[in-house]
Amino acid sequence: MKKVLIAVVLLVLVGCAAALVFTYQSLDTAKGELQETKTSLNETQVKLQDTAKSLEETQHELLDTAKSLEDTQQSLEETQQGLEEQKSQTETYVQLYESGLKELQNREDEIDTLTEKYTSSQQANQDLQKTIDEIRSKIELYEDTLGVKVFSGVMPPYGSGNVSSIILTNQSTAENPTWGNLQAFLKEDKTDKNIYVPGIYECGNYAQELHDNAEAKGIRAAFVTVHFLDERPHALNAFKTLDKGLVYIDVTGYTKPVYLANLDKKVTLEKDKQYRSSLLFPDGWFLTQEKIIVKSIEIYW
């Protein structure tokens, strides 16, 4: 029994020893696996650290990218605002361009109209010039027939007394008078009272003074030169009255005082006819007619 017990104990001990051996082997195996696991964990930790570092770098890159995107968005907004302003300016330019085109079209229409008018005016001018030429021819014929030449804006090419050239003073506001108005002016005017002084104050001086006095009073007047058949010239005045037509007035005085109220004379002039004059305000006086024949007449307005 004792031997059996010892045998059992030995068996138990052997089993325990075997178990212990097995356990130690298992522990060694587990220790090796743990070591491998630790090594794997260390490698994994390193990888995780690398991954974390990579993630951190990626995060920085993402932050930089986000900032760049923000800057890009701001730039895009500014660009969009600039584009909108350019669009507005472009629309304004388009409106100005369309307005300019319309204005240009209007100007072209005006030019076409003016061209038509110019063409018409040229034709009208040609017709007018033709008419003027015809009238001029008729006037020249009438001048030859009547012995009268009419000048406008031209100074008489003569002198008188101590004046080498007759210079007339015309007033732009002067108008043709009625016969009554002309008579009233002549009655008040004292040019006829001047003394005739040969070589100093002669007929041309009388006519010039009366002309200027009449124009100053608003009465349109003309200087008239008469040539006689004996080549002797004489100066007087002409007025185109509204109711009596053209009248010739001679206010030439005498070489000594004449006690008449007025020496103004109305004259009848006609080519190849006798020069005739009569006192406008006779007061019982009359004039002796000198038999001189008119050759030609020049009227300077």
C-alpha angles and dihedrals in degrees: 000000000000089000091050091050090049089048090050092047089049091049090049090048092048089049091048090047090049090046090050090049089049090045092050090049090049090048091050089049092047089045090054092047089048089050090050090046090049090049089047090047090050090050090046090049090051089049090047090050089049089047091048090049090047090048090049090051089046089050090052089048090049090050090049089047091049090051090047089049090049090050089046091050091050089048090049090050090050090046090049090050089049090049090050090050090047089048090052090047090046091052089049091049090048090052090047090047092050090045089048091050090050091047090047090051090050090049090048089050089049090048090050090049092046090047090053090047090046090051090048090046091050089052090044090048091050090049090045092048089050090050090047091051090050091048091046089052090050091046091051088050091049091046091053090046099042097029092229125130120187124204129187124202091358124122116229109259092229142094130213135199108329093344115097094195131026109232115189124203110217124190119214090214095054115117138190110272133218116252090252093052091048092051091050091052094047092049091056096040115094101198090110089061093065114109117247107237115182112235092010112050116010141153094294090054091052092050093047093049094047090047093052093044092052093047090049088055091051095258116131110231139178134212112230129200118196122197118201129206090254087059091247111140127212134187130218139139140266132206128189103218122199095230106024101037122220115000129181119220126192117192097170109143134203137269090253134032115285116200098222123126090236137359096198111132134196111221134205112212126185132151114262090007131109118272105247129186136175133190114259091208104025102170087198095315126117135189128245108231118231111215100238122145124223115236102175142346130217121194120195116194 
